[in-house]
Amino acid sequence: MFFQASVGVDIQERAIVVAYLKASFKGAKLAAHAVYPIEGGLSSQETIDTLGRVIKEFFGRNKISSAALFLGIPREAAILRYVDLPLVVKENLRDSVRYELEKYVPFAPGEVYFDYQVISEDKDSEKLKLLLLAVKQEFINPYVISLEKASGARLSSIEVSSTAMANFFAMLSGSHEPDPYVLIYVREGGIEIDVLRSGFLAHSRAIDEAQWGADFHEQVSQSLKMLKESLGDPEVPLKTVMCNMGRDGALMTYLKEDEAFDIRLFDLSATDVPSTVIIPAYGLALKGIQEVPTDVNLLPEEMRKKRSKAGYYAMVGLAGVVLLLALGWIGGSIFNTQSYIKQLDNELDRLKVEVTNLEQITAECARIEKRIDFLDRLRKDRLTVLDVIKELSERIPKSAWLLRFAYSDKGSKIEIEGWADSASELIPLLEDSPLLKEVGFLSSITRSPAGKERFRIGLKLSR
């Protein structure tokens, strides 16, 4: 992607942050950036109108004409889930996800834009694990229409700030950090908690400070402790990197007092980013410069700006020159290579016999390992119904209650039904449990005249 340029725009509570990146032989380079403060309490349309003026002003001031534009929406505006599907649906995966969408999102498929990314394939269990993102169309459409009308800019991608930050930190780590670690990014009015594993976004949650009030710091601490239980050795302090702490230094002080956490402040000195406020916008723009590990786009393909091919044609020309040089070098070395290949063929013939014996030994080892795994599973204790009820009672808020609890020992399936102030908030709370998995809505949410939401949720035991 040499000679490419891209602009990332991150929408925050009290500011719109813009980062302009250019590609070079050394990687992405921050060419310009800006932070535009906005008033609190603006309506959605006022925010969109302000965004159009900001982008037009930024493009004009920096003489930008053809850069790709990437928009980041707040984490809480989208539903982010991790989903397991059968491996057989891989050939028609998008249609399969659309068909199953109502199980994971409390809206009809025609009301949302969604995208997904395959995280892993397990051929033994014949399962696909996906990162699924969905957002209501009525939230996205005004941005697309108003931006093109106000500034003449057409979007290339829309994603949440969490995926953008994951890509930023993946770029910094190079080969990626093998151990999972937690990233806390403080925003106006709340925080984002993300888990990064090998450069990929493995978990994401937003916590609203206004919702918890004086208990906000304690709620953050409890959320981190639940992650600690599910990520690794509970005796080892959880590696936690904190960003943008100028907004809430008290939170960092509070968490440092707990020995369960290994708190570190992110050091910007190794980057060309002048402030942690720029990080999400920088991560958004990276998608137009290089390949990124977390690659999702909530904007439907027919609404996206087509990628400029100028850089592509330049690369084709350079590739042609390199190819001609390579052919000349190859032609000059063919004679010497032929004799060397003949020697290798003789050695390969000798090794084939040894490889055949090794394959037989490897197959026998694999058979024994599967047998051991089977016997180990037979020894594991099963959870009791009382364990499940205790876990649900601790995770479901006091403002919600259950009308029905059904448990099936076959397949360890559980179904719960009840009322809550916000049914969609139950899903991440239950997903954070190390005992539960495959949490999803079994039917659409209905609302009572009193404002309560009736839900019906299905889940399974993780062991």
C-alpha positions in Angstrom: 0.0 0.0 0.0 2.8 2.4 -0.7 1.9 6.0 -1.7 -1.5 5.5 0.1 -3.0 8.1 2.4 -5.9 7.8 4.8 -7.8 9.8 7.5 -9.2 8.4 10.7 -12.0 10.2 12.5 -12.8 9.2 16.1 -16.1 10.6 17.6 -15.8 11.2 21.3 -18.2 12.6 23.9 -16.6 16.1 23.9 -14.3 16.1 20.9 -13.8 14.9 17.3 -10.3 13.6 16.8 -8.7 13.4 13.3 -5.5 11.7 12.2 -4.0 11.9 8.7 -1.6 9.1 7.8 0.7 8.6 4.8 2.3 5.4 3.8 6.1 5.2 3.3 8.7 2.5 3.0 9.2 2.7 6.8 5.4 2.2 7.5 2.7 4.6 8.5 3.6 8.2 9.2 1.4 10.7 11.0 1.3 13.7 8.6 -1.3 15.8 10.5 -3.8 15.6 13.3 -6.3 17.8 15.1 -8.6 17.7 18.1 -11.9 19.6 17.7 -13.8 20.2 21.0 -17.6 20.0 20.8 -20.2 20.9 23.3 -21.8 18.3 25.4 -25.5 17.5 25.1 -25.6 17.9 21.3 -28.3 15.9 19.4 -27.2 13.2 17.0 -27.9 15.3 14.0 -26.0 18.3 15.5 -23.0 16.0 16.1 -23.2 14.7 12.5 -23.4 18.3 11.1 -20.4 19.3 13.2 -18.5 16.2 11.9 -19.2 17.3 8.3 -17.8 20.8 8.9 -14.8 19.4 10.8 -13.8 17.0 8.0 -14.2 19.7 5.3 -12.1 22.1 7.3 -9.4 19.5 8.0 -9.2 18.3 4.4 -8.9 21.9 3.2 -6.3 23.0 5.7 -4.1 20.0 4.9 -4.7 20.0 1.2 -6.1 16.4 1.2 -7.8 15.4 -2.0 -8.0 11.6 -2.4 -7.4 10.0 1.1 -9.6 7.2 2.2 -11.8 8.2 5.2 -12.3 5.8 8.1 -14.9 6.7 10.8 -14.9 5.3 14.4 -18.1 5.3 16.4 -18.3 5.0 20.2 -18.0 1.4 21.5 -21.4 1.6 23.2 -23.1 2.3 19.9 -22.5 -1.2 18.6 -23.1 -4.7 19.8 -19.9 -6.8 19.9 -20.1 -10.6 20.4 -17.9 -13.7 20.1 -19.9 -16.4 18.3 -19.3 -20.1 17.7 -20.7 -21.6 14.5 -20.4 -25.1 12.8 -17.5 -25.4 10.4 -19.8 -26.6 7.6 -21.3 -23.1 7.2 -17.9 -21.6 6.1 -18.7 -21.7 2.4 -21.8 -19.5 2.9 -20.7 -17.8 6.1 -22.3 -14.3 5.6 -25.7 -15.8 4.8 -25.4 -18.1 7.8 -24.5 -15.3 10.1 -27.4 -13.2 8.8 -29.8 -16.2 9.4 -28.5 -16.6 13.0 -28.2 -12.9 13.7 -31.4 -12.6 15.9 -29.9 -15.1 18.4 -27.1 -12.7 19.2 -28.6 -9.2 18.5 -31.9 -8.0 19.9 -33.0 -6.5 16.5 -34.3 -7.9 13.2 -31.6 -8.5 10.6 -33.1 -5.8 8.3 -32.6 -3.2 11.0 -28.8 -3.6 11.4 -25.6 -3.5 9.5 -23.2 -6.2 10.6 -19.7 -7.6 9.9 -17.7 -10.4 11.3 -14.2 -11.8 11.3 -13.1 -15.4 11.6 -10.9 -15.7 14.7 -10.2 -19.4 14.7 -11.1 -22.8 13.1 -11.2 -25.9 15.2 -11.3 -28.9 12.9 -11.5 -31.4 15.8 -14.7 -29.9 17.2 -15.8 -28.6 13.7 -16.4 -25.1 15.1 -15.7 -21.6 13.8 -15.2 -18.8 16.2 -16.2 -15.3 15.0 -15.9 -11.7 16.1 -19.4 -10.3 15.3 -20.2 -6.5 15.3 -23.7 -5.1 14.6 -25.1 -1.5 14.7 -28.5 -0.2 13.9 -28.9 1.2 10.4 -30.7 4.3 11.7 -27.5 5.2 13.6 -25.1 4.7 10.6 -27.2 6.1 7.7 -27.2 9.8 8.8 -23.4 9.8 9.0 -23.1 8.5 5.4 -25.6 10.8 3.9 -24.7 14.0 5.8 -20.9 13.6 5.4 -21.1 13.2 1.7 -23.5 16.2 1.4 -21.6 18.5 3.8 -18.0 17.8 2.9 -18.1 15.8 -0.3 -16.2 13.0 1.5 -17.3 9.4 1.1 -16.5 6.8 3.8 -14.4 3.8 3.2 -15.1 2.1 6.6 -17.0 2.4 9.9 -15.9 0.5 13.0 -15.8 0.9 16.8 -13.0 2.6 18.6 -12.0 -0.7 20.4 -11.1 -2.5 17.1 -9.1 0.6 16.0 -7.1 0.7 19.3 -6.4 -3.0 19.0 -4.9 -2.4 15.5 -2.8 0.5 16.9 -1.2 -1.6 19.6 -0.7 -4.6 17.2 1.3 -2.2 15.0 3.5 -1.2 18.0 4.2 -4.8 19.2 5.5 -5.9 15.8 5.4 -9.7 16.2 2.7 -9.2 18.8 2.8 -10.0 22.5 1.9 -13.7 23.1 0.4 -13.3 26.5 -3.1 -11.6 26.7 -3.2 -8.2 28.4 -5.9 -5.7 29.3 -6.0 -2.2 27.8 -8.0 0.5 29.7 -8.7 3.6 27.7 -10.3 6.4 29.6 -12.9 8.6 27.8 -15.2 11.4 28.8 -17.8 9.8 31.0 -16.5 6.3 31.1 -13.8 3.8 30.0 -13.3 1.0 27.5 -11.8 -2.3 28.7 -10.2 -4.4 25.9 -8.3 -7.6 26.0 -5.6 -8.0 23.4 -4.2 -11.4 22.5 -1.5 -11.7 19.8 -2.5 -8.3 18.4 -6.2 -9.3 18.1 -9.2 -7.9 20.0 -10.2 -10.9 22.2 -12.7 -9.0 24.5 -14.3 -5.6 24.7 -16.6 -3.8 27.1 -17.6 -0.2 27.8 -18.4 1.0 31.3 -20.5 4.2 31.7 -19.4 6.3 34.7 -22.8 7.9 35.1 -24.4 4.5 35.4 -22.4 3.5 38.4 -21.7 6.8 40.1 -19.6 6.5 43.3 -19.2 2.7 42.6 -17.5 3.3 39.3 -14.0 2.5 40.4 -15.2 -0.6 42.2 -17.1 -1.8 39.1 -14.0 -1.4 37.0 -12.0 -3.4 39.5 -14.6 -6.2 39.6 -14.7 -6.4 35.8 -10.9 -6.7 35.7 -11.0 -9.5 38.3 -13.5 -11.5 36.3 -11.3 -11.1 33.3 -8.3 -12.3 35.4 -10.1 -15.5 36.3 -10.8 -16.3 32.6 -7.5 -15.3 31.1 -4.8 -17.2 33.1 -3.3 -18.0 36.4 -5.3 -16.3 39.1 -2.2 -16.1 41.3 -0.3 -14.0 38.7 -1.2 -10.2 38.6 -3.2 -9.2 35.6 -1.1 -7.2 33.1 -3.0 -4.0 32.6 -2.0 -1.1 30.4 -3.8 2.3 31.0 -4.2 5.1 28.5 -5.3 8.7 28.6 -5.1 8.7 32.4 -5.1 12.5 32.5 -8.9 12.2 32.5 -9.1 10.0 35.6 -5.8 9.6 37.6 -7.9 8.5 40.6 -8.9 5.3 38.8 -5.2 4.4 38.3 -4.4 5.1 41.9 -7.4 3.0 43.0 -6.3 0.0 40.9 -2.7 0.2 41.8 -3.6 -0.4 45.5 -4.9 -3.9 44.5 -2.1 -6.5 44.2 -4.3 -8.5 41.7 -3.3 -6.1 38.9 0.0 -5.2 37.3 -0.8 -1.6 36.3 1.4 0.1 33.7 1.0 3.5 32.1 1.3 3.5 28.3 4.5 5.2 27.1 4.1 7.3 24.0 7.8 7.9 23.5 8.3 5.0 21.1 5.6 6.3 18.7 5.0 9.4 16.6 1.7 10.0 18.3 1.8 13.3 20.4 -1.1 12.3 22.7 -3.1 9.2 23.7 -6.2 11.1 22.6 -5.0 10.5 19.0 -4.7 6.6 19.4 -8.2 5.6 18.2 -8.1 7.9 15.2 -4.6 6.7 14.3 -5.8 3.1 14.5 -8.7 3.8 12.2 -6.5 5.4 9.6 -4.1 2.4 9.7 -6.6 0.3 7.7 -5.9 2.4 4.6 -2.1 2.0 4.9 -1.5 -1.6 5.9 -3.0 -4.9 6.7 -4.5 -5.0 10.2 -5.3 -8.0 12.4 -8.8 -6.9 13.4 -10.5 -6.1 10.1 -14.2 -5.4 10.4 -16.3 -2.8 8.5 -19.9 -2.0 9.5 -20.5 0.0 6.3 -22.2 -2.1 3.6 -20.0 -2.7 0.6 -22.3 -0.8 -1.8 -22.0 2.3 0.4 -18.1 2.3 0.6 -15.8 4.5 -1.3 -13.9 2.6 -4.0 -10.2 2.3 -3.3 -7.9 4.5 -5.4 -5.8 2.4 -7.9 -3.0 4.9 -8.4 -0.8 3.2 -5.8 -1.7 -0.2 -7.3 -0.6 0.9 -10.8 2.7 2.3 -9.4 3.3 -1.0 -7.5 2.6 -3.0 -10.7 5.2 -0.9 -12.6 7.8 -1.4 -9.9 7.0 -5.1 -9.7 7.6 -5.3 -13.5 11.0 -3.8 -13.1 11.9 -6.1 -10.2 10.7 -9.1 -12.2 12.9 -8.3 -15.2 15.9 -7.9 -12.9 15.1 -11.2 -11.2 14.7 -13.0 -14.5 18.2 -11.8 -15.5 19.7 -13.0 -12.3 18.0 -16.4 -12.5 19.1 -16.9 -16.0 22.7 -16.4 -15.0 22.6 -18.9 -12.2 20.6 -21.8 -13.8 23.6 -23.8 -14.8 25.1 -23.9 -11.3 21.6 -24.5 -9.8 21.0 -27.7 -11.9 24.0 -29.6 -10.4 23.0 -28.6 -6.9 19.4 -29.7 -7.5 20.7 -33.1 -8.6 22.6 -33.5 -5.3 19.5 -32.6 -3.4 17.4 -35.1 -5.2 19.8 -37.9 -4.2 19.6 -36.8 -0.6 15.8 -36.6 -0.7 15.6 -40.1 -1.9 17.6 -41.3 1.1 15.5 -39.3 3.6 12.1 -40.5 2.3 12.6 -43.9 4.0 13.3 -42.2 7.3 10.4 -39.8 6.9 8.0 -42.8 6.3 9.1 -44.3 9.7 8.7 -41.0 11.4 5.2 -40.5 10.1 4.2 -43.9 11.5 5.6 -43.0 14.9 3.8 -39.6 14.8 0.5 -41.2 14.0 0.8 -43.6 16.9 1.7 -40.7 19.3 -1.4 -38.8 18.1 -3.6 -41.8 18.7 -2.3 -42.2 22.3 -2.7 -38.4 23.0 -6.3 -38.5 21.9 -6.9 -41.5 24.2 -5.3 -39.7 27.1 -7.5 -36.6 26.4 -10.6 -38.7 26.4 -9.7 -40.3 29.8 -9.0 -36.9 31.2 -12.4 -35.6 30.2 -14.0 -38.6 31.9 -12.4 -37.6 35.2 -13.6 -34.0 35.2 -16.3 -33.1 37.7 -19.6 -31.8 36.4 -21.2 -28.6 37.6 -24.4 -28.9 39.7 -27.6 -27.0 39.1 -27.0 -25.2 42.3 -23.6 -24.0 41.0 -25.4 -22.6 37.9 -28.1 -20.9 39.9 -25.5 -19.3 42.3 -23.5 -18.0 39.3 -26.7 -16.5 37.7 -27.8 -14.8 40.9 -24.4 -13.2 41.3 -24.2 -11.9 37.7 -27.7 -10.7 37.0 -28.3 -7.2 38.4 -30.8 -6.7 41.3 -32.9 -4.6 38.9 -33.7 -7.7 36.9 -35.6 -10.9 37.8 -36.2 -14.3 36.4 -39.7 -15.8 35.7 -38.4 -19.1 34.4 -35.2 -21.2 34.7 -34.9 -24.4 32.6 -31.9 -26.8 32.6 -31.3 -29.7 30.3 -28.5 -32.1 31.3 -28.3 -33.2 27.7 -25.8 -30.8 26.1 -25.8 -28.7 29.4 -28.4 -26.3 27.9 -30.0 -23.6 30.1 -32.8 -21.2 29.3 -33.8 -18.2 31.4 -36.7 -15.8 31.0 -37.6 -12.7 32.9 -37.7 -8.9 33.0 -34.9 -6.3 33.1 -34.4 -2.5 32.7 -32.1 -3.2 29.7 -32.0 -6.8 28.5 -29.1 -6.3 26.1 -26.8 -5.5 29.1 -27.3 -9.0 30.5 -25.5 -10.6 27.6 -21.9 -9.3 28.3 -22.5 -9.9 32.1 -23.2 -13.5 31.4 -20.5 -13.9 28.8 -17.9 -12.7 31.3 -18.6 -15.8 33.4 -16.0 -18.6 33.1 -18.8 -21.1 33.7 -21.1 -20.0 30.8 -20.8 -19.9 27.0 -22.8 -19.4 23.8 -25.0 -16.8 25.5 -27.7 -15.4 23.1 -31.3 -14.2 22.8 -33.8 -16.9 21.9 -36.4 -14.4 20.9 -36.9 -10.6 20.3 -37.1 -8.3 23.3 -40.5 -7.0 24.2 -41.2 -3.9 26.4 -43.9 -3.6 29.1 -46.0 -0.4 29.6 -43.9 0.1 32.8 -40.7 0.3 30.7 -39.3 -3.1 31.6 -37.9 -5.4 28.8 -38.9 -9.0 28.7 -36.1 -11.3 27.6 -35.5 -15.0 26.8 -31.9 -16.0 26.8 -30.2 -19.4 26.0 -26.8 -20.4 27.2 -24.6 -23.5 27.8 -22.2 -24.6 30.5 -18.6 -24.2 29.5 -17.7 -27.6 31.2 
